[in-house]
Amino acid sequence: MTVETQPLWTLTSLNDESLPDTTPGAYTFDYVDISNVTEGHISDDLETYAFRDAPSRARRVARQDDVIISTVRTYLRAIARVGETEGPTVYSTGFAVLRPDRDLVDPRYISFVLSSRQVMDEIIATSVGVSYPAIQGSALHRMRVPYCSRENQAAIVSYLERETAEMDSVLAKMDLLSEALRERARSVQTRAVFGLAAGQRHSAADAHSPLSGIPEHWDRTKFGYDFTESTERNGDDPPGPLLSISEYRGVELNNRTEGQQASLDVSKYRVVRPGQLAANMMWLNHGGLGVSSLTGYISPDYKAFWISDRFEPRYVHHLFRSSRYIDYFAAIATGVRPNAQRVTKTVLDATPVPLPSLDEQVRIADELDEATTRVDAMLAKVADLKSLLLERRAALITDVVTGNKEVA
């Protein structure tokens, strides 16, 4: 099979459509950000916005079979072919939207070509910037990519769809396994921090009564009595790295905005210290709380709280990240957008909180630290296996589209 190269601009158009500023404010759509795209896949868990409330970068329009490629943080390899969507979907301006010329190229073929290691490595190498590498859409469009006849394209697509389908099935099972491990950890966590007896289970009804079923000898308190907001601001000299709260691991380095940190007005950011509880007030219903072990600064949308000496910080960390509190915060959160609802400080202060003895808190924290460490180890193994399979998938695609591997 003969494989040549063609400039991408001869095979696709670039950024054909976008939402104009005159778009009605009530126009509603699902929004795809860079974080919603992994190699070959667009997440189903998307935020829904009305145009008036949407981020300013929510402008790109893509149609079925268009290919979206992130032009920022290109090392993430965020690329995918757009499938059929149930309703309007809008994409970040951080994507280049490539529309295949169907007279010259099969959209499935060009999607495989663009996701090959050869092309992605060139995109990354051509990107400008160290911590926040980016490539201009015009530079991407000038790149030369592998190209062959329509007959050979059909053979390549048939072969790669068959071979990658098996890999994609395994990758999907790995994602399900990871979620099952996280769910198992949350279940163990919830029973332990609320002192639930064997056989007791958290139910949806508990979302409105978070202290339901706790041991009679435990005390009760409210958040505002034992958690005091820290008003320490960042000033001009950051005390450490930018931190964020992830759904599972808690407070950690914020890598998503790593390259933007130099341009941030850090004086508006809050400081969080080791042992303080950090809370993302717009993400409490997704586990957006955690006790920090680091000194750093956090978004103005976050709050930091000192924890009274009646609480063991590790117990607090597990408590507020349990399924029962996630459901409780979802029930009391308010806001127009379902995926970004806020819990106010006043409502948070009124939140009922269990107060076992310090000895019991330490025992529970020790038990859960051990359990979550095991889960972390298993999740890490799954992630390593997934990474290896993705590498194998990308290598196969590269060998086929460049003609190094013949297809039947």
ABEGO torsion letter per residue (X at the ends): XBBBBBBAAAABBBGABBBBAABBAABBBBBBBAAABBBGBBBABBBBBBAAABBAABABBBBBGBBBBBABGAAAGBBBBBBBBABBBBBBAABBBBBBBAAABBAAAAAAAAABAAAAAAAAAABBEAABBBBBAAAAAABBBBBBBAAAAAAAAAAAAAAAAAAAAAAAAAAAAAAAAAAAAAAAAAAAAAGBBBGBBBBAAAAABAABGBBAABBBBBAAAABBBBABBAEABBAEBBBBBBAAAEBBBBAAAAAAAAABBAAABBBBBBGBBBBBAAAAAAGABBBBABBBBBBAABBBBBBBAABBAAAAAAAAABAAAAAAAAAABBEABAABBBBBAAAAAABBBBBBBAAAAAAAAAAAAAAAAAAAAAAAAAAAAAAAAAAAAAAAAAAAAAGABBBX
